[in-house]
Amino acid sequence: MTEDWAQHRAILEAALDSIIAADHESRVIEWNPAAERTFGYPRSTAMGRDLAELIIPPELREAHRDGMEHFLATGEGPVLGRRIEVEAINSAGRRFPVELAIEVIQVEGNPRFVAYLRDLTERKSAEAALLESEQRLAATYQHAFVGISEVDLTGRFLRVNEELCRITGYTSDELLNFTFSDITHPDDLAVDLENFRQQVEGALGNYTLEKRYIRKDKQEVCVELSGSIIRDSADRPLYAVRVVRDISDRIRAERQQALLVHELNHRVKNTLTTVHSIVAQTLRIYPDPSRATQVVGERLMALSRVHDVLTRRNWESAVLSDIVAEALEPYADFSERFAVSGPEVSLAPRVCLSFAMAIQELTTNAIKYGALSVPGGQVAVTWDVERSGSMLRFDWQESGGPGVTPPTRRGFGTRLLEGGLARDMNGSAILAFASDGLRCTFEVPL
């Protein structure tokens, strides 16, 4: 064996790619170890065989033979001297992609074809997996329920997803002309910029903060932002990834909750003040514990019933007719002796409570001493809106009862009606002790 041949054989043996040589009749004259591993034929089996029968898929063999004949006739071949991708087949019949390069050498006046083949199965699988991963990432990026952006080291948007466009009201093309500073609320910008600067310089890792954007329509939107930085292998910053979540609903809910807690505290204090007044005044007027207990209970039940009305309306307001109906409901035995009429008027919670207490006091007094204490007595409960809708006038007019004489002293009911309740309603109350029956008139601003 000559030195050149030994070197040639060593190269064939060590090559990682398949090296196959064929003569002008497409008979295999060289088949290296890499070809054995790739195609599954031992060298002894492959030598002398028709190359087309060994590694070319059946439907391509005729084209291979035509190409050989064309080269032998013209000296030209469309695939010679080029690197192309084709499909090959191994001994088990498995098809797989290969990269092919063919060179022609002349030996004793006859052409010899040397093919270099590289199995592309793993590379193609990796490329397919990478493509699938990129497509999955792109789909996730675009359709995520959070806004995602990539920004350069000056804060300019490089890439944005659909949700960020929805949050800010800008199109992706518009955002790509901005930095995140351009759409950040001025009051929130300094903290974000300082964190971003420290992050780019490597003094700060990921950070999270709450901030506001100014939308395209000039409205504010509250977001929770999480910022991270992407660096190269030398730890140099490349770009930043910023993820934002719209928390406007949460912020509104928190503010509403704080407002409701404050309002609840205010209402509880008012209710407790009312209860304290009821109990204190009742105990002064009724020294008998059992009677005082009864009166306090009646007045607290009236307060409870109007609370039910307000609860059904979420404590936003209540209709006066509902308040009157609830206040009179315990006195159903007298229902035919009441004439109730008036337009639909919505009242604030505090005014509703005052009206309920007033009706309770007036009804109790009418049953004890007034029109409802004798057969045939009547009570007209009417109201109307006056002064171009700015004032409510409420009248309680008794008739057909015993003669009325002005009291010699102001009792709890009188003080409650003319003082506390009128004051709570920011209005006025006038009690008229006419001979034909008690009349009470409230004027309440709407």
C-alpha positions as MATLAB code, in Angstrom:
seq = 'MTEDWAQHRAILEAALDSIIAADHESRVIEWNPAAERTFGYPRSTAMGRDLAELIIPPELREAHRDGMEHFLATGEGPVLGRRIEVEAINSAGRRFPVELAIEVIQVEGNPRFVAYLRDLTERKSAEAALLESEQRLAATYQHAFVGISEVDLTGRFLRVNEELCRITGYTSDELLNFTFSDITHPDDLAVDLENFRQQVEGALGNYTLEKRYIRKDKQEVCVELSGSIIRDSADRPLYAVRVVRDISDRIRAERQQALLVHELNHRVKNTLTTVHSIVAQTLRIYPDPSRATQVVGERLMALSRVHDVLTRRNWESAVLSDIVAEALEPYADFSERFAVSGPEVSLAPRVCLSFAMAIQELTTNAIKYGALSVPGGQVAVTWDVERSGSMLRFDWQESGGPGVTPPTRRGFGTRLLEGGLARDMNGSAILAFASDGLRCTFEVPL';
ca = [
       0.000    0.000    0.000;
       1.470    3.347   -1.040;
       1.644    6.298    1.302;
      -0.924    8.223   -0.767;
      -3.352    5.335   -0.676;
      -2.872    4.908    3.080;
      -3.621    8.601    3.555;
      -6.659    8.339    1.277;
      -7.981    5.353    3.245;
      -7.432    7.118    6.560;
      -9.486   10.061    5.360;
     -12.300    7.791    4.227;
     -12.271    5.916    7.520;
     -12.289    9.060    9.689;
     -14.824   11.107    7.708;
     -18.007   11.928    9.592;
     -19.985   12.226    6.360;
     -20.789    9.422    3.953;
     -18.380    9.235    1.009;
     -19.598    7.087   -1.831;
     -17.975    6.651   -5.234;
     -19.622    5.150   -8.308;
     -18.425    4.396  -11.828;
     -20.039    5.477  -15.079;
     -22.517    2.605  -14.781;
     -23.599    3.758  -11.318;
     -21.825    0.787   -9.667;
     -20.484    1.450   -6.174;
     -16.688    1.470   -6.067;
     -16.209    3.120   -2.653;
     -18.311    2.985    0.519;
     -16.781    4.390    3.673;
     -17.698    3.550    7.321;
     -19.908    6.628    7.644;
     -21.947    5.342    4.664;
     -22.300    1.990    6.432;
     -23.702    3.735    9.530;
     -25.963    6.058    7.582;
     -27.467    3.610    5.088;
     -27.187    0.335    6.994;
     -25.300   -1.635    4.341;
     -21.870   -3.087    5.135;
     -19.160   -2.179    2.642;
     -18.968   -5.741    1.390;
     -22.654   -5.698    0.465;
     -22.624   -2.264   -1.124;
     -19.538   -2.687   -3.324;
     -20.489   -3.361   -6.956;
     -24.185   -2.698   -6.398;
     -26.208   -0.192   -8.388;
     -26.146    3.023   -6.329;
     -29.723    3.863   -7.320;
     -30.962    0.545   -5.888;
     -29.184    1.173   -2.564;
     -29.946    4.752   -1.536;
     -32.266    6.479   -4.032;
     -36.059    6.310   -3.454;
     -37.824    4.292   -6.205;
     -39.659    7.236   -7.787;
     -36.356    9.119   -8.260;
     -34.251    6.316   -9.727;
     -35.277    6.870  -13.332;
     -34.357   10.566  -13.068;
     -30.966    9.514  -11.640;
     -30.302    7.251  -14.589;
     -31.385    9.916  -17.086;
     -29.010   12.336  -15.430;
     -26.125    9.876  -15.731;
     -26.832    9.364  -19.451;
     -27.088   13.113  -20.013;
     -23.708   13.685  -18.369;
     -22.029   10.910  -20.321;
     -23.399   12.384  -23.550;
     -22.756   16.069  -22.857;
     -20.395   16.312  -19.890;
     -22.943   18.432  -18.108;
     -24.996   17.746  -14.997;
     -27.357   20.137  -13.173;
     -26.318   18.981   -9.698;
     -22.574   18.715  -10.134;
     -20.461   21.069   -8.022;
     -23.435   22.164   -5.922;
     -24.733   21.407   -2.441;
     -28.365   20.329   -2.576;
     -30.875   18.713   -0.278;
     -32.497   15.491   -1.459;
     -34.257   12.521    0.053;
     -32.450    9.196    0.507;
     -33.475    5.751    1.700;
     -31.628    3.269    3.934;
     -31.557   -0.524    4.112;
     -34.662   -0.552    6.351;
     -36.639    1.494    3.808;
     -36.648    4.620    5.990;
     -36.578    7.859    4.048;
     -34.595   10.776    5.413;
     -33.160   14.090    4.177;
     -29.497   14.393    3.177;
     -27.251   17.152    1.960;
     -25.507   16.039   -1.263;
     -22.484   17.255   -3.185;
     -21.146   15.401   -6.241;
     -17.738   15.772   -7.846;
     -16.521   14.069  -11.044;
     -12.991   12.798  -11.574;
     -11.580   11.100  -14.627;
      -9.768    7.775  -14.222;
      -8.211    6.298  -17.354;
     -10.675    8.225  -19.499;
     -13.740    7.092  -17.569;
     -15.680    9.357  -15.173;
     -15.879    8.497  -11.521;
     -18.608   10.125   -9.404;
     -17.761   10.914   -5.770;
     -20.774   11.778   -3.591;
     -20.517   13.416   -0.179;
     -23.693   12.931    1.839;
     -24.620   14.298    5.258;
     -27.656   13.000    7.188;
     -29.889   15.996    7.957;
     -32.401   14.142   10.131;
     -31.257   15.618   13.428;
     -30.807   19.105   12.009;
     -34.237   19.038   10.371;
     -35.824   17.788   13.595;
     -34.085   20.538   15.525;
     -35.193   23.133   12.989;
     -38.774   21.858   13.115;
     -38.732   21.889   16.923;
     -37.285   25.398   16.904;
     -39.891   26.596   14.418;
     -42.683   25.064   16.470;
     -41.256   26.640   19.619;
     -40.988   30.028   17.935;
     -44.537   29.784   16.636;
     -45.805   28.732   20.059;
     -43.872   31.562   21.691;
     -45.157   34.044   19.133;
     -48.751   32.892   19.683;
     -48.319   33.097   23.448;
     -46.649   36.492   23.160;
     -49.346   37.954   20.960;
     -52.380   36.493   22.726;
     -51.216   36.650   26.339;
     -53.574   38.208   28.889;
     -50.779   40.594   29.906;
     -49.076   43.329   27.947;
     -45.555   42.376   26.844;
     -42.934   44.603   25.274;
     -39.250   44.577   24.465;
     -37.446   47.901   24.747;
     -33.907   48.979   23.887;
     -31.526   50.503   26.419;
     -33.090   53.941   25.926;
     -36.573   52.619   26.651;
     -37.780   52.682   23.031;
     -40.256   49.962   22.140;
     -38.821   47.280   19.863;
     -41.695   44.824   20.004;
     -45.176   44.909   21.555;
     -48.056   42.466   21.799;
     -51.796   42.876   21.258;
     -52.669   43.213   24.945;
     -50.281   46.149   25.423;
     -51.961   47.840   22.471;
     -55.346   47.262   24.097;
     -54.156   48.619   27.445;
     -52.619   51.771   25.976;
     -55.049   52.343   23.109;
     -52.213   52.661   20.579;
     -51.505   50.435   17.576;
     -48.253   48.487   17.475;
     -46.879   50.787   14.764;
     -47.619   53.816   16.951;
     -45.988   52.299   20.017;
     -42.836   51.457   18.069;
     -42.313   55.204   17.626;
     -42.421   55.780   21.414;
     -40.376   55.092   24.510;
     -42.139   53.825   27.618;
     -41.485   57.289   29.106;
     -43.726   58.861   26.452;
     -46.837   57.055   27.686;
     -46.070   56.919   31.431;
     -47.906   59.270   33.785;
     -45.521   62.131   34.697;
     -46.005   61.518   38.436;
     -44.890   57.877   38.073;
     -42.025   58.336   35.625;
     -39.105   59.142   37.942;
     -39.289   55.890   39.921;
     -39.606   53.761   36.779;
     -36.701   55.509   35.040;
     -34.439   55.157   38.076;
     -35.189   51.438   38.376;
     -34.594   50.992   34.645;
     -31.266   52.850   34.827;
     -30.051   50.702   37.715;
     -31.201   47.580   35.905;
     -29.274   48.455   32.734;
     -26.163   49.213   34.814;
     -26.443   45.872   36.583;
     -27.144   47.327   40.032;
     -30.727   46.021   40.070;
     -32.233   42.745   38.922;
     -35.885   42.303   38.096;
     -38.223   44.868   39.607;
     -41.978   45.285   40.010;
     -43.964   48.451   40.543;
     -47.404   49.927   40.076;
     -47.685   52.869   37.713;
     -50.071   54.606   35.352;
     -50.037   54.920   31.593;
     -51.687   57.784   29.740;
     -53.768   56.120   27.057;
     -54.166   57.474   23.552;
     -57.598   58.813   24.588;
     -55.866   60.694   27.471;
     -57.433   58.462   30.105;
     -55.294   57.017   32.900;
     -54.870   53.245   33.220;
     -53.274   51.609   36.255;
     -50.845   48.747   35.600;
     -48.559   46.469   37.527;
     -45.199   46.339   35.730;
     -42.482   43.691   35.977;
     -39.193   44.572   34.268;
     -36.254   42.284   33.454;
     -33.072   42.696   31.416;
     -31.584   40.372   28.792;
     -27.770   40.170   28.708;
     -25.245   38.500   26.404;
     -22.606   35.958   27.377;
     -20.289   38.804   28.423;
     -23.016   40.176   30.755;
     -23.599   43.189   28.521;
     -27.237   44.404   28.481;
     -29.012   43.817   25.183;
     -32.633   44.827   25.754;
     -35.324   44.771   28.429;
     -38.549   42.803   28.655;
     -41.427   44.567   30.379;
     -44.649   42.786   31.320;
     -47.667   44.822   32.419;
     -51.026   43.787   33.819;
     -54.060   46.079   33.788;
     -55.068   46.543   37.445;
     -57.496   49.422   36.950;
     -60.465   47.319   38.103;
     -58.573   46.249   41.225;
     -57.570   49.822   42.070;
     -61.153   51.010   41.568;
     -62.405   48.168   43.769;
     -59.909   49.038   46.505;
     -60.908   52.686   46.397;
     -64.583   51.730   46.423;
     -64.002   49.398   49.351;
     -62.231   52.137   51.305;
     -65.101   54.494   50.529;
     -67.656   51.898   51.605;
     -65.811   51.222   54.862;
     -65.736   54.942   55.569;
     -69.416   55.254   54.670;
     -70.315   52.223   56.779;
     -68.449   53.669   59.738;
     -70.302   56.943   59.268;
     -73.697   55.231   59.029;
     -73.079   52.982   62.008;
     -72.151   56.012   64.099;
     -75.292   57.832   62.956;
     -77.447   54.798   63.701;
     -75.899   54.369   67.137;
     -76.475   58.072   67.823;
     -80.118   57.642   66.846;
     -80.466   54.556   69.033;
     -78.816   56.367   71.959;
     -81.233   59.282   71.538;
     -84.241   56.946   71.344;
     -83.254   55.055   74.475;
     -82.279   58.117   76.497;
     -85.441   60.094   75.658;
     -87.730   57.102   76.155;
     -86.290   56.302   79.594;
     -86.818   59.904   80.673;
     -90.471   59.877   79.621;
     -91.382   56.306   80.630;
     -89.945   55.460   84.051;
     -91.768   52.106   84.003;
     -89.154   49.616   82.667;
     -91.665   47.367   80.909;
     -93.310   50.281   79.093;
     -89.946   51.801   78.215;
     -88.786   48.465   76.838;
     -91.890   48.228   74.633;
     -91.498   51.752   73.250;
     -87.791   51.343   72.601;
     -88.472   48.047   70.830;
     -91.143   49.597   68.591;
     -88.874   52.456   67.597;
     -85.915   50.184   66.904;
     -88.098   47.902   64.773;
     -89.112   50.918   62.693;
     -85.448   51.699   62.248;
     -84.784   48.076   61.259;
     -87.503   48.024   58.626;
     -86.154   51.011   56.784;
     -82.704   49.444   56.941;
     -84.202   46.507   55.031;
     -85.495   48.841   52.343;
     -82.119   50.511   51.989;
     -80.295   47.183   51.891;
     -82.425   46.087   48.942;
     -81.277   49.253   47.163;
     -77.600   48.745   48.119;
     -77.822   51.706   50.509;
     -77.667   54.090   47.589;
     -81.185   55.492   47.953;
     -84.780   54.409   48.516;
     -88.162   55.463   47.165;
     -90.272   57.417   49.646;
     -93.376   55.328   48.934;
     -91.466   52.191   49.976;
     -90.332   53.864   53.193;
     -93.917   54.882   54.026;
     -95.225   51.395   53.226;
     -92.606   49.705   55.425;
     -93.164   52.150   58.280;
     -96.945   51.567   58.208;
     -96.772   47.811   57.675;
     -96.932   46.936   61.438;
    -100.214   48.843   61.607;
    -102.058   46.824   58.984;
    -105.220   46.823   61.128;
    -105.542   50.548   60.353;
    -104.651   50.284   56.652;
    -108.141   51.306   55.451;
    -107.905   54.489   57.483;
    -104.772   55.724   55.724;
    -104.837   57.646   52.430;
    -101.329   57.653   50.967;
    -100.368   59.439   47.761;
     -97.400   61.159   46.201;
     -94.996   60.960   43.254;
     -91.978   58.663   43.128;
     -89.130   60.374   44.926;
     -85.713   58.851   45.680;
     -84.137   59.874   48.965;
     -80.683   59.542   50.452;
     -80.225   56.898   53.182;
     -80.007   59.386   56.061;
     -83.259   61.085   54.994;
     -84.957   57.694   54.643;
     -84.084   56.782   58.231;
     -85.418   60.113   59.479;
     -88.730   59.698   57.625;
     -89.152   56.175   58.976;
     -88.634   57.370   62.534;
     -91.009   60.312   61.983;
     -93.792   58.090   60.617;
     -93.284   55.699   63.539;
     -93.702   58.529   66.048;
     -96.698   60.048   64.270;
     -98.471   56.692   63.905;
     -97.890   55.754   67.535;
     -99.222   59.135   68.658;
    -102.261   58.842   66.355;
    -103.142   55.421   67.784;
    -102.788   56.621   71.385;
    -104.217   60.101   71.263;
    -105.106   61.108   67.730;
    -107.278   60.132   64.788;
    -106.611   56.399   65.042;
    -107.621   56.274   68.721;
    -111.351   56.491   67.832;
    -113.488   54.815   65.150;
    -113.777   56.784   61.958;
    -110.548   58.748   62.309;
    -108.488   59.161   59.181;
    -104.864   59.978   58.300;
    -103.826   61.488   54.971;
    -100.156   61.026   54.078;
     -99.210   63.060   51.030;
     -96.089   64.529   49.482;
     -95.088   66.524   46.450;
     -92.014   68.084   44.871;
     -91.940   71.886   44.735;
     -89.657   74.746   43.701;
     -88.725   73.246   40.344;
     -87.830   69.911   41.873;
     -85.547   71.221   44.603;
     -87.801   70.777   47.658;
     -89.895   67.904   48.986;
     -93.003   68.768   50.988;
     -94.375   65.936   53.146;
     -97.708   66.250   54.991;
     -99.256   64.127   57.742;
    -102.861   65.290   58.276;
    -105.179   63.672   60.825;
    -108.965   64.127   60.807;
    -112.032   62.720   62.542;
    -110.276   62.177   65.828;
    -110.775   63.655   69.285;
    -110.293   67.356   69.788;
    -106.698   68.457   69.775;
    -105.158   70.829   72.257;
    -101.562   72.015   72.142;
     -99.368   70.119   74.637;
     -98.220   71.935   77.784;
     -94.743   70.519   77.411;
     -92.595   69.232   74.555;
     -92.311   65.463   74.799;
     -89.857   63.111   73.123;
     -91.928   62.836   69.972;
     -92.176   66.588   69.532;
     -88.466   67.094   70.119;
     -87.666   64.169   67.801;
     -89.797   65.531   64.962;
     -89.025   69.247   65.227;
     -85.423   68.873   66.254;
     -83.386   65.766   65.572;
     -85.153   64.377   62.510;
     -85.597   67.745   60.807;
     -81.940   68.494   61.439;
     -80.874   65.109   60.055;
     -82.814   65.873   56.882;
     -81.356   69.380   56.614;
     -84.953   70.543   56.502;
     -87.715   71.783   58.746;
     -90.686   70.261   60.560;
     -93.806   72.136   61.674;
     -96.350   70.595   64.047;
     -99.817   72.226   63.989;
    -102.216   71.186   66.761;
    -105.420   72.222   65.007;
    -108.824   71.458   66.498;
    -109.704   69.147   63.591;
    -106.525   67.079   63.933;
    -102.768   67.104   64.174;
    -100.860   68.199   61.134;
     -97.111   67.710   60.620;
     -95.348   69.209   57.618;
     -91.764   68.466   56.592;
     -89.873   70.459   54.010;
     -86.715   68.698   52.858;
     -84.258   69.884   50.165;
     -83.623   67.373   47.382;
];
